[in-house]
Amino acid sequence: MTSTESRIFTYMNEDHQLSLYAMVQSTLSRKEKLSLTSVKNCKMTAISTIEAKISYIACERHSCAQKQAVIKFDPPMLTLDEYKPRILEMHHKCLEPDFSWLLTEPLCRIILFSVTGLGYAHYNIDMQELVEQNEIIANMVGARGQGLAFLVMISWKFAITAHVVEALYAAYLCKTLLKMKTMATLSWFVIISMVGYPMTLKILEFARIQKKSNEGKKH
Protein backbone atom coordinates (compact mmCIF):
# COMPACT_ATOMS: atom_id res chain seq x y z
CA MET A 1 0.00 0.00 0.00
CA THR A 2 1.42 3.41 -0.96
CA SER A 3 1.30 6.43 1.32
CA THR A 4 -1.25 8.04 -1.01
CA GLU A 5 -3.56 5.02 -0.78
CA SER A 6 -3.19 4.95 3.00
CA ARG A 7 -4.09 8.64 3.20
CA ILE A 8 -7.15 8.09 0.99
CA PHE A 9 -8.36 5.14 3.09
CA THR A 10 -8.02 7.18 6.30
CA TYR A 11 -9.81 10.13 4.70
CA MET A 12 -12.69 8.01 3.44
CA ASN A 13 -13.10 5.38 6.18
CA GLU A 14 -12.83 7.74 9.13
CA ASP A 15 -14.58 10.88 7.86
CA HIS A 16 -16.78 10.00 4.87
CA GLN A 17 -18.99 7.07 5.79
CA LEU A 18 -21.98 8.65 4.08
CA SER A 19 -20.12 8.83 0.77
CA LEU A 20 -19.17 5.16 1.01
CA TYR A 21 -22.72 4.14 1.96
CA ALA A 22 -24.24 6.14 -0.90
CA MET A 23 -21.79 4.70 -3.41
CA VAL A 24 -22.53 1.15 -2.26
CA GLN A 25 -26.26 1.83 -2.57
CA SER A 26 -25.74 3.04 -6.13
CA THR A 27 -24.33 -0.38 -7.11
CA LEU A 28 -27.18 -2.47 -5.68
CA SER A 29 -29.75 -4.01 -7.97
CA ARG A 30 -33.46 -3.39 -7.51
CA LYS A 31 -33.83 -6.93 -6.15
CA GLU A 32 -31.03 -6.40 -3.63
CA LYS A 33 -32.52 -3.12 -2.42
CA LEU A 34 -35.87 -4.82 -1.82
CA SER A 35 -34.39 -7.83 0.00
CA LEU A 36 -31.76 -6.13 2.18
CA THR A 37 -32.73 -4.76 5.58
CA SER A 38 -29.46 -2.86 6.09
CA VAL A 39 -26.08 -2.02 4.62
CA LYS A 40 -23.38 -1.22 7.16
CA ASN A 41 -19.67 -1.12 7.96
CA CYS A 42 -18.70 0.32 4.59
CA LYS A 43 -14.91 0.49 4.17
CA MET A 44 -12.80 1.44 1.18
CA THR A 45 -10.30 -1.38 0.71
CA ALA A 46 -8.65 -0.57 -2.60
CA ILE A 47 -8.35 2.33 -5.02
CA SER A 48 -6.70 2.93 -8.37
CA THR A 49 -7.12 5.50 -11.11
CA ILE A 50 -9.75 3.22 -12.65
CA GLU A 51 -11.87 2.03 -9.72
CA ALA A 52 -12.39 1.85 -5.98
CA LYS A 53 -13.45 -1.20 -3.99
CA ILE A 54 -15.68 -0.91 -0.93
CA SER A 55 -16.38 -3.77 1.45
CA TYR A 56 -19.65 -3.76 3.36
CA ILE A 57 -21.95 -5.98 5.37
CA ALA A 58 -25.30 -6.67 3.71
CA CYS A 59 -28.04 -7.93 6.02
CA GLU A 60 -31.26 -9.65 5.08
CA ARG A 61 -33.97 -10.62 7.54
CA HIS A 62 -32.15 -13.57 9.13
CA SER A 63 -28.53 -13.32 7.97
CA CYS A 64 -25.65 -10.98 7.15
CA ALA A 65 -22.78 -11.40 4.67
CA GLN A 66 -19.60 -9.54 3.81
CA LYS A 67 -19.71 -8.19 0.25
CA GLN A 68 -17.75 -5.90 -2.02
CA ALA A 69 -18.83 -3.09 -4.32
CA VAL A 70 -16.70 -1.91 -7.24
CA ILE A 71 -17.02 1.77 -8.13
CA LYS A 72 -15.76 2.70 -11.58
CA PHE A 73 -14.23 6.13 -12.26
CA ASP A 74 -15.56 7.42 -15.56
CA PRO A 75 -13.39 8.79 -17.02
CA PRO A 76 -10.44 7.24 -15.17
CA MET A 77 -8.30 9.55 -13.06
CA LEU A 78 -4.88 10.51 -14.36
CA THR A 79 -3.36 10.17 -10.88
CA LEU A 80 -4.67 9.34 -7.40
CA ASP A 81 -4.14 12.98 -6.44
CA GLU A 82 -7.46 13.67 -8.23
CA TYR A 83 -9.43 11.54 -5.77
CA LYS A 84 -10.94 14.33 -3.64
CA PRO A 85 -12.85 16.21 -6.38
CA ARG A 86 -13.78 12.91 -8.04
CA ILE A 87 -15.12 11.40 -4.81
CA LEU A 88 -16.99 14.64 -4.06
CA GLU A 89 -18.59 14.52 -7.50
CA MET A 90 -19.67 10.91 -6.96
CA HIS A 91 -20.89 11.73 -3.45
CA HIS A 92 -23.32 14.36 -4.74
CA LYS A 93 -24.44 12.17 -7.63
CA CYS A 94 -25.14 9.17 -5.39
CA LEU A 95 -27.16 11.27 -2.94
CA GLU A 96 -29.57 12.45 -5.62
CA PRO A 97 -33.00 10.75 -5.64
CA ASP A 98 -34.11 8.60 -8.54
CA PHE A 99 -37.65 9.41 -9.64
CA SER A 100 -38.03 5.91 -11.05
CA TRP A 101 -38.35 4.81 -7.39
CA LEU A 102 -41.91 6.13 -7.54
CA LEU A 103 -42.82 3.16 -9.71
CA THR A 104 -40.13 0.57 -8.98
CA GLU A 105 -40.49 0.56 -5.17
CA PRO A 106 -43.76 -1.18 -4.18
CA LEU A 107 -44.65 1.03 -1.20
CA CYS A 108 -43.98 4.20 -3.19
CA ARG A 109 -46.19 2.91 -5.99
CA ILE A 110 -49.04 2.09 -3.60
CA ILE A 111 -48.88 5.49 -1.88
CA LEU A 112 -48.60 7.42 -5.15
CA PHE A 113 -51.61 5.71 -6.72
CA SER A 114 -53.62 5.94 -3.48
CA VAL A 115 -53.04 9.67 -3.02
CA THR A 116 -53.68 10.33 -6.71
CA GLY A 117 -56.91 8.34 -6.47
CA LEU A 118 -58.06 10.29 -3.42
CA GLY A 119 -57.36 13.58 -5.19
CA TYR A 120 -59.23 12.48 -8.29
CA ALA A 121 -62.19 11.26 -6.24
CA HIS A 122 -62.31 14.48 -4.22
CA TYR A 123 -62.46 16.73 -7.27
CA ASN A 124 -64.19 14.63 -9.93
CA ILE A 125 -66.57 12.05 -8.44
CA ASP A 126 -70.13 12.72 -7.27
CA MET A 127 -70.15 10.85 -3.97
CA GLN A 128 -73.93 10.92 -3.62
CA GLU A 129 -74.33 9.26 -7.00
CA LEU A 130 -71.64 6.73 -6.11
CA VAL A 131 -73.40 5.79 -2.87
CA GLU A 132 -76.75 5.45 -4.59
CA GLN A 133 -75.27 3.12 -7.23
CA ASN A 134 -73.21 0.94 -4.91
CA GLU A 135 -74.98 -0.95 -2.11
CA ILE A 136 -71.73 -2.03 -0.43
CA ILE A 137 -70.50 1.56 -0.09
CA ALA A 138 -73.96 2.65 1.08
CA ASN A 139 -73.89 0.02 3.83
CA MET A 140 -70.46 1.23 4.94
CA VAL A 141 -70.98 5.00 4.97
CA GLY A 142 -74.77 5.39 4.99
CA ALA A 143 -77.24 6.47 2.36
CA ARG A 144 -75.97 10.04 2.11
CA GLY A 145 -72.85 10.82 0.10
CA GLN A 146 -71.71 13.72 2.30
CA GLY A 147 -70.07 11.36 4.78
CA LEU A 148 -68.04 9.63 2.09
CA ALA A 149 -67.13 12.94 0.49
CA PHE A 150 -65.91 14.24 3.85
CA LEU A 151 -63.87 11.09 4.49
CA VAL A 152 -62.21 11.30 1.05
CA MET A 153 -61.48 15.01 1.48
CA ILE A 154 -59.93 14.57 4.95
CA SER A 155 -57.84 11.59 3.82
CA TRP A 156 -56.52 13.43 0.77
CA LYS A 157 -55.72 16.68 2.58
CA PHE A 158 -54.09 14.84 5.48
CA ALA A 159 -51.88 12.87 3.09
CA ILE A 160 -50.81 15.98 1.18
CA THR A 161 -50.15 17.96 4.37
CA ALA A 162 -48.18 15.13 6.00
CA HIS A 163 -46.06 14.64 2.89
CA VAL A 164 -45.26 18.35 2.57
CA VAL A 165 -44.28 18.56 6.25
CA GLU A 166 -42.01 15.53 5.81
CA ALA A 167 -40.55 17.09 2.65
CA LEU A 168 -39.79 20.39 4.41
CA TYR A 169 -37.99 18.58 7.23
CA ALA A 170 -36.07 16.43 4.74
CA ALA A 171 -35.06 19.52 2.74
CA TYR A 172 -33.79 21.11 5.95
CA LEU A 173 -31.63 18.04 6.64
CA CYS A 174 -30.43 17.98 3.03
CA LYS A 175 -29.13 21.56 3.19
CA THR A 176 -27.89 21.81 6.78
CA LEU A 177 -26.61 18.37 7.75
CA LEU A 178 -26.06 16.57 4.45
CA LYS A 179 -24.78 19.64 2.55
CA MET A 180 -26.53 18.65 -0.67
CA LYS A 181 -26.67 20.86 -3.72
CA THR A 182 -29.78 22.96 -4.26
CA MET A 183 -31.14 20.85 -7.14
CA ALA A 184 -30.70 17.62 -5.16
CA THR A 185 -32.48 19.19 -2.18
CA LEU A 186 -35.32 20.35 -4.44
CA SER A 187 -35.57 16.89 -6.00
CA TRP A 188 -35.86 15.26 -2.56
CA PHE A 189 -38.51 17.82 -1.60
CA VAL A 190 -40.56 16.98 -4.69
CA ILE A 191 -40.31 13.20 -4.41
CA ILE A 192 -41.11 13.20 -0.67
CA SER A 193 -44.06 15.54 -1.26
CA MET A 194 -45.41 12.89 -3.61
CA VAL A 195 -45.02 9.73 -1.50
CA GLY A 196 -43.76 10.71 1.95
CA TYR A 197 -42.64 7.96 4.32
CA PRO A 198 -40.56 5.56 2.17
CA MET A 199 -38.49 8.41 0.72
CA THR A 200 -38.21 10.18 4.08
CA LEU A 201 -36.67 7.00 5.48
CA LYS A 202 -33.81 7.29 2.99
CA ILE A 203 -33.01 10.84 4.11
CA LEU A 204 -33.24 9.84 7.77
CA GLU A 205 -30.76 7.02 7.14
CA PHE A 206 -28.39 9.45 5.40
CA ALA A 207 -28.76 11.80 8.37
CA ARG A 208 -28.09 9.02 10.90
CA ILE A 209 -24.87 8.03 9.14
CA GLN A 210 -23.72 11.65 8.82
CA LYS A 211 -24.43 12.41 12.47
CA LYS A 212 -22.47 9.33 13.53
CA SER A 213 -19.58 10.41 11.31
CA ASN A 214 -19.66 13.93 12.75
CA GLU A 215 -19.59 12.56 16.29
CA GLY A 216 -16.56 10.45 15.40
CA LYS A 217 -14.68 13.54 14.22
CA LYS A 218 -15.16 15.21 17.62
CA HIS A 219 -13.47 12.38 19.54
Disulfide bonds with the S-S distance in Angstrom:
Cys59-Cys64 2.02
